[in-house]
Amino acid sequence: MRRALIQHCLVLMILALSGTAWASMVTVLRGESATGKDLSSLSAKDIVVLTFGDEKVVIHDRPLQLSGETTIHRDVSRGKLFLIRDHRAVANRKGYEVLYSHSGFHLAVVEKPQELAGIARLSVKPVTRSRVVVEKAYIPEAAPDPVIEAILSRLDASSYKGFLSSLSQDIPTRYLCAQEILDARDIIKEHFESLGLETYVMNFSASCWPKRCDAPQGYNVIGIKRGWLRPNRFCLVGAHYDSINENAPCGNAPGANDNASGAAGIMELARVFSQVDTEISMVFVAFGGEEQGILGSKALVRSMLSTKPFANLRASNLKSFVVLDMIAFYKKQYGVIVEGASSNTKQIAAVNTLVRLGRTYTALEMEKSYDYYGSDHEPFLDKGLAGALLIETDWDNYLYYHTQWDRMEYQKIPFAMQVLRLTGAMLATGAAASL
């Protein structure tokens, strides 16, 4: 008995030295098993549980005897498991083996994580503990407000489609470092001016990745509808209007879904709310340089925190914000992710408010996550400001992402209008709108 124990310990030591110790299984739980009741008897130190909506991915050393389970790997080193978010074009996503995917989050085996370090548009985090990655949003709906319903009825699909066309069909590219970005900037600027909004163009320094073409400067376009009671207090809705074709940066990049869909959305929301009275102000921002590292939103947030903010937009006066990024496509999930932060109670409340409004005023399936990354909501959330990103649940299944094929013909306009209803409900509620 003692000899057998010694031999067993020697084997474990050899495995540890060889890097194959702590080999685990990875199992997906669905249905009743995913509620967590069947896991309650297991020691927390024996398993790692990652929650993705109504499914759980369990990393465990001992076999599970549960119903509704699907084992997707039987022998993997825990040290090689990472949670990945990859914002590169689908064809360029390399360096890891995906075991499980949900809403753009990937549980993957990474053999050489050092080779992925520092790659732009890629987040790689080791899996070291149990956590909720994406939550199914079960917040109950509220009774619809007739005033808000009346405002939302003014949203017009043909109007939105026209804005989407002007950005993604009439302009061959909106790459930050191509001359055509100026055409997109001017279309948005002239639209804001035509609505009678206070309109500004905010310049910021821009670095061109992966290639400079012929336009060196970055621009945000800002339209402000002042509130009648507290004009310095404001809600903000933003979307980046630049696009990218990773394989041919100076070539065609129509960027219909990413992100003419969001930019056209703020143009349509501005059209509607320019005719609505609100107690506080509403700010509509078309961000530049998102594809180069969220440059435009970083510049605006820096200004908002400075002693002399641009257009007097002070961070302390921001009630809430929404960023729209990829809102016109679905494959299987007719829904959105509300992606925010949990650093303070206001941030958590903003996420929950958006979920409740989505359930009240739309037919969208709602998920929420506090694991934020990679779009123009990031600089706001990093500074503790309250708000969230709205992004289509199926964005990671959009095969034309960051290519010349991201065209208007693949966009689902009725779905995008549902996302605009949600955003409009937030603006009407937060700004205390009246007709």
MISE-421744 format. One record per residue (C-alpha): residue number from 1; chain; z, y, x. Coordinates in steps of 0.02 Angstrom, whole numbers. Last residue first. Layout:
<atoms>
<atom NUM; 'A'; <Z; Y; X>> ...
</atoms>
This chain:
<atoms>
<atom 435; 'A'; <-1328; 3291; -2223>> <atom 434; 'A'; <-1172; 3255; -2122>> <atom 433; 'A'; <-1137; 3182; -1950>> <atom 432; 'A'; <-964; 3155; -1878>> <atom 431; 'A'; <-1025; 3148; -1697>> <atom 430; 'A'; <-951; 2977; -1664>> <atom 429; 'A'; <-1000; 2903; -1832>> <atom 428; 'A'; <-1176; 2973; -1841>> <atom 427; 'A'; <-1209; 2934; -1658>> <atom 426; 'A'; <-1141; 2757; -1673>> <atom 425; 'A'; <-1240; 2726; -1832>> <atom 424; 'A'; <-1396; 2789; -1744>> <atom 423; 'A'; <-1370; 2664; -1604>> <atom 422; 'A'; <-1352; 2520; -1727>> <atom 421; 'A'; <-1503; 2577; -1828>> <atom 420; 'A'; <-1599; 2595; -1664>> <atom 419; 'A'; <-1561; 2413; -1623>> <atom 418; 'A'; <-1626; 2362; -1794>> <atom 417; 'A'; <-1782; 2466; -1764>> <atom 416; 'A'; <-1814; 2369; -1604>> <atom 415; 'A'; <-1817; 2207; -1705>> <atom 414; 'A'; <-1943; 2279; -1827>> <atom 413; 'A'; <-2053; 2333; -1679>> <atom 412; 'A'; <-2069; 2166; -1592>> <atom 411; 'A'; <-2149; 2203; -1424>> <atom 410; 'A'; <-2276; 2084; -1346>> <atom 409; 'A'; <-2427; 2193; -1386>> <atom 408; 'A'; <-2346; 2342; -1300>> <atom 407; 'A'; <-2369; 2271; -1127>> <atom 406; 'A'; <-2261; 2200; -989>> <atom 405; 'A'; <-2412; 2112; -911>> <atom 404; 'A'; <-2418; 2219; -753>> <atom 403; 'A'; <-2253; 2140; -700>> <atom 402; 'A'; <-2069; 2189; -695>> <atom 401; 'A'; <-2023; 2074; -842>> <atom 400; 'A'; <-2177; 1985; -912>> <atom 399; 'A'; <-2087; 1819; -939>> <atom 398; 'A'; <-1957; 1889; -1059>> <atom 397; 'A'; <-1829; 1750; -1063>> <atom 396; 'A'; <-1700; 1855; -969>> <atom 395; 'A'; <-1711; 1988; -1104>> <atom 394; 'A'; <-1661; 1862; -1238>> <atom 393; 'A'; <-1499; 1946; -1292>> <atom 392; 'A'; <-1586; 2115; -1308>> <atom 391; 'A'; <-1491; 2252; -1220>> <atom 390; 'A'; <-1366; 2381; -1281>> <atom 389; 'A'; <-1264; 2456; -1140>> <atom 388; 'A'; <-1091; 2523; -1171>> <atom 387; 'A'; <-976; 2670; -1197>> <atom 386; 'A'; <-814; 2750; -1139>> <atom 385; 'A'; <-801; 2834; -969>> <atom 384; 'A'; <-690; 2752; -837>> <atom 383; 'A'; <-788; 2816; -687>> <atom 382; 'A'; <-869; 2646; -652>> <atom 381; 'A'; <-915; 2638; -836>> <atom 380; 'A'; <-1023; 2794; -825>> <atom 379; 'A'; <-1107; 2740; -662>> <atom 378; 'A'; <-1145; 2566; -735>> <atom 377; 'A'; <-1218; 2615; -903>> <atom 376; 'A'; <-1384; 2656; -819>> <atom 375; 'A'; <-1422; 2474; -781>> <atom 374; 'A'; <-1373; 2337; -658>> <atom 373; 'A'; <-1206; 2266; -701>> <atom 372; 'A'; <-1067; 2246; -828>> <atom 371; 'A'; <-953; 2095; -847>> <atom 370; 'A'; <-859; 2161; -999>> <atom 369; 'A'; <-970; 2064; -1118>> <atom 368; 'A'; <-1010; 2070; -1302>> <atom 367; 'A'; <-1117; 1968; -1419>> <atom 366; 'A'; <-1189; 2023; -1586>> <atom 365; 'A'; <-1321; 1938; -1692>> <atom 364; 'A'; <-1423; 2077; -1769>> <atom 363; 'A'; <-1449; 2099; -1957>> <atom 362; 'A'; <-1396; 2280; -1949>> <atom 361; 'A'; <-1280; 2411; -2027>> <atom 360; 'A'; <-1109; 2329; -2039>> <atom 359; 'A'; <-1119; 2193; -1906>> <atom 358; 'A'; <-1194; 2315; -1782>> <atom 357; 'A'; <-1066; 2447; -1827>> <atom 356; 'A'; <-925; 2323; -1794>> <atom 355; 'A'; <-998; 2273; -1626>> <atom 354; 'A'; <-1024; 2455; -1577>> <atom 353; 'A'; <-844; 2495; -1622>> <atom 352; 'A'; <-781; 2346; -1522>> <atom 351; 'A'; <-873; 2405; -1366>> <atom 350; 'A'; <-810; 2584; -1385>> <atom 349; 'A'; <-632; 2523; -1416>> <atom 348; 'A'; <-633; 2424; -1252>> <atom 347; 'A'; <-690; 2578; -1156>> <atom 346; 'A'; <-561; 2688; -1241>> <atom 345; 'A'; <-422; 2562; -1203>> <atom 344; 'A'; <-452; 2566; -1017>> <atom 343; 'A'; <-534; 2464; -878>> <atom 342; 'A'; <-615; 2344; -1002>> <atom 341; 'A'; <-798; 2382; -972>> <atom 340; 'A'; <-958; 2377; -1074>> <atom 339; 'A'; <-1103; 2266; -1119>> <atom 338; 'A'; <-1147; 2251; -1303>> <atom 337; 'A'; <-1270; 2107; -1300>> <atom 336; 'A'; <-1406; 2108; -1431>> <atom 335; 'A'; <-1476; 1993; -1564>> <atom 334; 'A'; <-1612; 1893; -1643>> <atom 333; 'A'; <-1586; 1749; -1521>> <atom 332; 'A'; <-1734; 1631; -1501>> <atom 331; 'A'; <-1873; 1734; -1423>> <atom 330; 'A'; <-1825; 1916; -1444>> <atom 329; 'A'; <-1905; 2076; -1385>> <atom 328; 'A'; <-1895; 2263; -1420>> <atom 327; 'A'; <-1730; 2326; -1348>> <atom 326; 'A'; <-1749; 2325; -1159>> <atom 325; 'A'; <-1624; 2455; -1095>> <atom 324; 'A'; <-1535; 2570; -1217>> <atom 323; 'A'; <-1380; 2657; -1148>> <atom 322; 'A'; <-1244; 2712; -1269>> <atom 321; 'A'; <-1113; 2845; -1239>> <atom 320; 'A'; <-943; 2898; -1303>> <atom 319; 'A'; <-832; 3052; -1325>> <atom 318; 'A'; <-892; 3147; -1173>> <atom 317; 'A'; <-794; 3309; -1154>> <atom 316; 'A'; <-698; 3256; -997>> <atom 315; 'A'; <-862; 3206; -916>> <atom 314; 'A'; <-924; 3384; -927>> <atom 313; 'A'; <-1101; 3422; -984>> <atom 312; 'A'; <-1108; 3610; -951>> <atom 311; 'A'; <-1298; 3604; -936>> <atom 310; 'A'; <-1274; 3523; -764>> <atom 309; 'A'; <-1090; 3517; -718>> <atom 308; 'A'; <-1009; 3655; -613>> <atom 307; 'A'; <-842; 3585; -553>> <atom 306; 'A'; <-916; 3412; -532>> <atom 305; 'A'; <-881; 3256; -636>> <atom 304; 'A'; <-1029; 3282; -753>> <atom 303; 'A'; <-1140; 3317; -602>> <atom 302; 'A'; <-1094; 3152; -520>> <atom 301; 'A'; <-1126; 3066; -687>> <atom 300; 'A'; <-1299; 3145; -698>> <atom 299; 'A'; <-1347; 3095; -522>> <atom 298; 'A'; <-1288; 2917; -546>> <atom 297; 'A'; <-1388; 2908; -707>> <atom 296; 'A'; <-1545; 2964; -617>> <atom 295; 'A'; <-1525; 2849; -467>> <atom 294; 'A'; <-1496; 2685; -558>> <atom 293; 'A'; <-1548; 2591; -400>> <atom 292; 'A'; <-1735; 2611; -379>> <atom 291; 'A'; <-1775; 2534; -549>> <atom 290; 'A'; <-1664; 2662; -635>> <atom 289; 'A'; <-1755; 2805; -551>> <atom 288; 'A'; <-1775; 2922; -698>> <atom 287; 'A'; <-1659; 2936; -847>> <atom 286; 'A'; <-1717; 2997; -1017>> <atom 285; 'A'; <-1562; 3079; -1089>> <atom 284; 'A'; <-1522; 3127; -1269>> <atom 283; 'A'; <-1360; 3226; -1293>> <atom 282; 'A'; <-1278; 3247; -1461>> <atom 281; 'A'; <-1155; 3387; -1495>> <atom 280; 'A'; <-999; 3384; -1601>> <atom 279; 'A'; <-976; 3422; -1786>> <atom 278; 'A'; <-1149; 3358; -1830>> <atom 277; 'A'; <-1284; 3426; -1944>> <atom 276; 'A'; <-1440; 3318; -1951>> <atom 275; 'A'; <-1620; 3377; -1926>> <atom 274; 'A'; <-1624; 3352; -1736>> <atom 273; 'A'; <-1543; 3186; -1776>> <atom 272; 'A'; <-1702; 3103; -1836>> <atom 271; 'A'; <-1821; 3162; -1699>> <atom 270; 'A'; <-1689; 3134; -1565>> <atom 269; 'A'; <-1667; 2955; -1625>> <atom 268; 'A'; <-1855; 2929; -1613>> <atom 267; 'A'; <-1864; 2999; -1436>> <atom 266; 'A'; <-1709; 2900; -1388>> <atom 265; 'A'; <-1795; 2741; -1447>> <atom 264; 'A'; <-1958; 2781; -1358>> <atom 263; 'A'; <-1856; 2779; -1198>> <atom 262; 'A'; <-1776; 2612; -1244>> <atom 261; 'A'; <-1939; 2521; -1282>> <atom 260; 'A'; <-2026; 2611; -1140>> <atom 259; 'A'; <-1904; 2516; -1032>> <atom 258; 'A'; <-1929; 2383; -982>> <atom 257; 'A'; <-2009; 2321; -1143>> <atom 256; 'A'; <-2170; 2420; -1127>> <atom 255; 'A'; <-2161; 2434; -938>> <atom 254; 'A'; <-2345; 2483; -920>> <atom 253; 'A'; <-2339; 2449; -731>> <atom 252; 'A'; <-2516; 2458; -663>> <atom 251; 'A'; <-2532; 2476; -476>> <atom 250; 'A'; <-2427; 2575; -352>> <atom 249; 'A'; <-2288; 2445; -349>> <atom 248; 'A'; <-2405; 2292; -348>> <atom 247; 'A'; <-2298; 2134; -351>> <atom 246; 'A'; <-2139; 2219; -411>> <atom 245; 'A'; <-2224; 2309; -555>> <atom 244; 'A'; <-2100; 2446; -599>> <atom 243; 'A'; <-2056; 2563; -742>> <atom 242; 'A'; <-1973; 2733; -763>> <atom 241; 'A'; <-1911; 2792; -933>> <atom 240; 'A'; <-1728; 2750; -917>> <atom 239; 'A'; <-1628; 2758; -1077>> <atom 238; 'A'; <-1489; 2872; -1138>> <atom 237; 'A'; <-1378; 2909; -1286>> <atom 236; 'A'; <-1237; 3034; -1267>> <atom 235; 'A'; <-1097; 3091; -1382>> <atom 234; 'A'; <-1032; 3267; -1360>> <atom 233; 'A'; <-890; 3395; -1355>> <atom 232; 'A'; <-949; 3566; -1294>> <atom 231; 'A'; <-1020; 3612; -1464>> <atom 230; 'A'; <-857; 3586; -1561>> <atom 229; 'A'; <-889; 3641; -1740>> <atom 228; 'A'; <-1078; 3662; -1762>> <atom 227; 'A'; <-1132; 3527; -1641>> <atom 226; 'A'; <-1270; 3566; -1518>> <atom 225; 'A'; <-1425; 3455; -1509>> <atom 224; 'A'; <-1457; 3432; -1322>> <atom 223; 'A'; <-1614; 3361; -1239>> <atom 222; 'A'; <-1611; 3301; -1058>> <atom 221; 'A'; <-1755; 3239; -950>> <atom 220; 'A'; <-1699; 3162; -786>> <atom 219; 'A'; <-1816; 3180; -638>> <atom 218; 'A'; <-1841; 3100; -467>> <atom 217; 'A'; <-1954; 3172; -332>> <atom 216; 'A'; <-2072; 3096; -205>> <atom 215; 'A'; <-2233; 3072; -303>> <atom 214; 'A'; <-2383; 2999; -208>> <atom 213; 'A'; <-2362; 2812; -182>> <atom 212; 'A'; <-2203; 2761; -94>> <atom 211; 'A'; <-2168; 2575; -85>> <atom 210; 'A'; <-2030; 2448; -122>> <atom 209; 'A'; <-1932; 2549; -162>> <atom 208; 'A'; <-1948; 2737; -160>> <atom 207; 'A'; <-1795; 2842; -124>> <atom 206; 'A'; <-1761; 2983; -246>> <atom 205; 'A'; <-1665; 3145; -233>> <atom 204; 'A'; <-1624; 3219; -402>> <atom 203; 'A'; <-1705; 3347; -517>> <atom 202; 'A'; <-1637; 3382; -691>> <atom 201; 'A'; <-1766; 3436; -820>> <atom 200; 'A'; <-1686; 3528; -966>> <atom 199; 'A'; <-1712; 3546; -1152>> <atom 198; 'A'; <-1600; 3630; -1279>> <atom 197; 'A'; <-1671; 3544; -1432>> <atom 196; 'A'; <-1792; 3631; -1550>> <atom 195; 'A'; <-1881; 3471; -1599>> <atom 194; 'A'; <-2041; 3525; -1511>> <atom 193; 'A'; <-1940; 3552; -1352>> <atom 192; 'A'; <-1877; 3372; -1354>> <atom 191; 'A'; <-2055; 3309; -1376>> <atom 190; 'A'; <-2120; 3421; -1238>> <atom 189; 'A'; <-1991; 3352; -1117>> <atom 188; 'A'; <-2027; 3171; -1164>> <atom 187; 'A'; <-2215; 3190; -1139>> <atom 186; 'A'; <-2185; 3293; -981>> <atom 185; 'A'; <-2082; 3159; -896>> <atom 184; 'A'; <-2210; 3026; -940>> <atom 183; 'A'; <-2349; 3131; -863>> <atom 182; 'A'; <-2243; 3164; -709>> <atom 181; 'A'; <-2216; 2976; -686>> <atom 180; 'A'; <-2407; 2966; -671>> <atom 179; 'A'; <-2401; 3031; -492>> <atom 178; 'A'; <-2323; 2870; -428>> <atom 177; 'A'; <-2156; 2859; -339>> <atom 176; 'A'; <-2046; 2832; -492>> <atom 175; 'A'; <-2164; 2701; -565>> <atom 174; 'A'; <-2214; 2754; -739>> <atom 173; 'A'; <-2380; 2664; -737>> <atom 172; 'A'; <-2545; 2657; -831>> <atom 171; 'A'; <-2500; 2798; -954>> <atom 170; 'A'; <-2577; 2796; -1130>> <atom 169; 'A'; <-2519; 2619; -1167>> <atom 168; 'A'; <-2336; 2616; -1114>> <atom 167; 'A'; <-2271; 2793; -1140>> <atom 166; 'A'; <-2381; 2858; -1281>> <atom 165; 'A'; <-2382; 2687; -1362>> <atom 164; 'A'; <-2193; 2677; -1372>> <atom 163; 'A'; <-2186; 2852; -1447>> <atom 162; 'A'; <-2314; 2802; -1579>> <atom 161; 'A'; <-2221; 2641; -1616>> <atom 160; 'A'; <-2062; 2740; -1647>> <atom 159; 'A'; <-2153; 2851; -1773>> <atom 158; 'A'; <-2230; 2700; -1858>> <atom 157; 'A'; <-2059; 2616; -1869>> <atom 156; 'A'; <-1974; 2766; -1949>> <atom 155; 'A'; <-1789; 2804; -1940>> <atom 154; 'A'; <-1750; 2915; -2090>> <atom 153; 'A'; <-1660; 2773; -2179>> <atom 152; 'A'; <-1529; 2781; -2042>> <atom 151; 'A'; <-1474; 2953; -2102>> <atom 150; 'A'; <-1455; 2894; -2282>> <atom 149; 'A'; <-1357; 2741; -2226>> <atom 148; 'A'; <-1242; 2852; -2124>> <atom 147; 'A'; <-1208; 2960; -2276>> <atom 146; 'A'; <-1182; 2808; -2388>> <atom 145; 'A'; <-1050; 2736; -2267>> <atom 144; 'A'; <-1065; 2547; -2259>> <atom 143; 'A'; <-905; 2448; -2294>> <atom 142; 'A'; <-846; 2369; -2132>> <atom 141; 'A'; <-906; 2214; -2041>> <atom 140; 'A'; <-784; 2093; -1964>> <atom 139; 'A'; <-763; 2078; -1775>> <atom 138; 'A'; <-819; 1903; -1728>> <atom 137; 'A'; <-920; 1947; -1574>> <atom 136; 'A'; <-965; 1792; -1475>> <atom 135; 'A'; <-900; 1832; -1304>> <atom 134; 'A'; <-995; 1830; -1139>> <atom 133; 'A'; <-916; 1795; -969>> <atom 132; 'A'; <-743; 1740; -1025>> <atom 131; 'A'; <-652; 1681; -871>> <atom 130; 'A'; <-582; 1531; -779>> <atom 129; 'A'; <-566; 1554; -592>> <atom 128; 'A'; <-657; 1545; -425>> <atom 127; 'A'; <-843; 1553; -466>> <atom 126; 'A'; <-918; 1654; -325>> <atom 125; 'A'; <-1014; 1812; -376>> <atom 124; 'A'; <-1198; 1849; -339>> <atom 123; 'A'; <-1277; 2006; -413>> <atom 122; 'A'; <-1462; 2037; -377>> <atom 121; 'A'; <-1563; 2195; -407>> <atom 120; 'A'; <-1578; 2230; -220>> <atom 119; 'A'; <-1542; 2088; -100>> <atom 118; 'A'; <-1388; 2130; 4>> <atom 117; 'A'; <-1318; 1956; 13>> <atom 116; 'A'; <-1439; 1821; -45>> <atom 115; 'A'; <-1460; 1742; 127>> <atom 114; 'A'; <-1272; 1736; 149>> <atom 113; 'A'; <-1260; 1630; -8>> <atom 112; 'A'; <-1347; 1483; 80>> <atom 111; 'A'; <-1333; 1328; -30>> <atom 110; 'A'; <-1315; 1421; -194>> <atom 109; 'A'; <-1288; 1312; -347>> <atom 108; 'A'; <-1305; 1415; -505>> <atom 107; 'A'; <-1216; 1472; -662>> <atom 106; 'A'; <-1338; 1601; -728>> <atom 105; 'A'; <-1302; 1754; -837>> <atom 104; 'A'; <-1454; 1833; -919>> <atom 103; 'A'; <-1398; 1798; -1097>> <atom 102; 'A'; <-1345; 1619; -1059>> <atom 101; 'A'; <-1404; 1506; -918>> <atom 100; 'A'; <-1341; 1341; -846>> <atom 99; 'A'; <-1373; 1239; -689>> <atom 98; 'A'; <-1488; 1361; -598>> <atom 97; 'A'; <-1531; 1315; -419>> <atom 96; 'A'; <-1526; 1460; -297>> <atom 95; 'A'; <-1628; 1555; -167>> <atom 94; 'A'; <-1771; 1617; -275>> <atom 93; 'A'; <-1804; 1734; -420>> <atom 92; 'A'; <-1969; 1816; -370>> <atom 91; 'A'; <-2077; 1736; -505>> <atom 90; 'A'; <-1959; 1796; -641>> <atom 89; 'A'; <-1966; 1977; -583>> <atom 88; 'A'; <-1802; 2032; -507>> <atom 87; 'A'; <-1649; 2079; -608>> <atom 86; 'A'; <-1550; 1923; -561>> <atom 85; 'A'; <-1374; 1903; -625>> <atom 84; 'A'; <-1287; 1758; -539>> <atom 83; 'A'; <-1120; 1670; -561>> <atom 82; 'A'; <-1095; 1559; -409>> <atom 81; 'A'; <-1055; 1377; -373>> <atom 80; 'A'; <-1071; 1322; -191>> <atom 79; 'A'; <-885; 1323; -154>> <atom 78; 'A'; <-857; 1210; -302>> <atom 77; 'A'; <-956; 1074; -215>> <atom 76; 'A'; <-1067; 982; -337>> <atom 75; 'A'; <-1071; 799; -388>> <atom 74; 'A'; <-1095; 759; -572>> <atom 73; 'A'; <-1206; 900; -634>> <atom 72; 'A'; <-1266; 942; -810>> <atom 71; 'A'; <-1139; 841; -909>> <atom 70; 'A'; <-1162; 869; -1095>> <atom 69; 'A'; <-1008; 867; -1206>> <atom 68; 'A'; <-999; 865; -1395>> <atom 67; 'A'; <-848; 750; -1403>> <atom 66; 'A'; <-725; 747; -1260>> <atom 65; 'A'; <-665; 620; -1134>> <atom 64; 'A'; <-681; 724; -978>> <atom 63; 'A'; <-707; 643; -808>> <atom 62; 'A'; <-597; 712; -668>> <atom 61; 'A'; <-640; 849; -545>> <atom 60; 'A'; <-689; 984; -669>> <atom 59; 'A'; <-804; 1133; -692>> <atom 58; 'A'; <-815; 1167; -879>> <atom 57; 'A'; <-952; 1272; -959>> <atom 56; 'A'; <-899; 1329; -1131>> <atom 55; 'A'; <-1012; 1371; -1277>> <atom 54; 'A'; <-992; 1489; -1426>> <atom 53; 'A'; <-1031; 1645; -1326>> <atom 52; 'A'; <-1026; 1598; -1142>> <atom 51; 'A'; <-850; 1547; -1089>> <atom 50; 'A'; <-822; 1487; -911>> <atom 49; 'A'; <-685; 1357; -889>> <atom 48; 'A'; <-622; 1304; -718>> <atom 47; 'A'; <-528; 1139; -713>> <atom 46; 'A'; <-389; 1043; -627>> <atom 45; 'A'; <-276; 1193; -591>> <atom 44; 'A'; <-270; 1236; -775>> <atom 43; 'A'; <-199; 1066; -814>> <atom 42; 'A'; <-284; 978; -958>> <atom 41; 'A'; <-200; 955; -1127>> <atom 40; 'A'; <-270; 1118; -1196>> <atom 39; 'A'; <-448; 1068; -1161>> <atom 38; 'A'; <-478; 979; -1326>> <atom 37; 'A'; <-421; 1133; -1422>> <atom 36; 'A'; <-536; 1247; -1323>> <atom 35; 'A'; <-651; 1293; -1465>> <atom 34; 'A'; <-796; 1222; -1364>> <atom 33; 'A'; <-747; 1044; -1409>> <atom 32; 'A'; <-776; 1081; -1593>> <atom 31; 'A'; <-959; 1126; -1565>> <atom 30; 'A'; <-1023; 1138; -1388>> <atom 29; 'A'; <-955; 1095; -1217>> <atom 28; 'A'; <-1062; 1103; -1060>> <atom 27; 'A'; <-1003; 998; -913>> <atom 26; 'A'; <-1007; 1027; -726>> <atom 25; 'A'; <-934; 891; -614>> <atom 24; 'A'; <-842; 925; -454>> <atom 23; 'A'; <-845; 887; -269>> <atom 22; 'A'; <-685; 957; -197>> <atom 21; 'A'; <-730; 893; -25>> <atom 20; 'A'; <-911; 892; 32>> <atom 19; 'A'; <-896; 1014; 177>> <atom 18; 'A'; <-895; 881; 312>> <atom 17; 'A'; <-719; 930; 366>> <atom 16; 'A'; <-655; 911; 190>> <atom 15; 'A'; <-741; 744; 168>> <atom 14; 'A'; <-665; 680; 330>> <atom 13; 'A'; <-492; 739; 277>> <atom 12; 'A'; <-510; 656; 106>> <atom 11; 'A'; <-563; 493; 189>> <atom 10; 'A'; <-414; 501; 306>> <atom 9; 'A'; <-297; 525; 158>> <atom 8; 'A'; <-368; 372; 71>> <atom 7; 'A'; <-348; 268; 231>> <atom 6; 'A'; <-166; 321; 243>> <atom 5; 'A'; <-136; 275; 62>> <atom 4; 'A'; <-218; 105; 87>> <atom 3; 'A'; <-109; 74; 239>> <atom 2; 'A'; <48; 119; 139>> <atom 1; 'A'; <0; 0; 0>> 
</atoms>
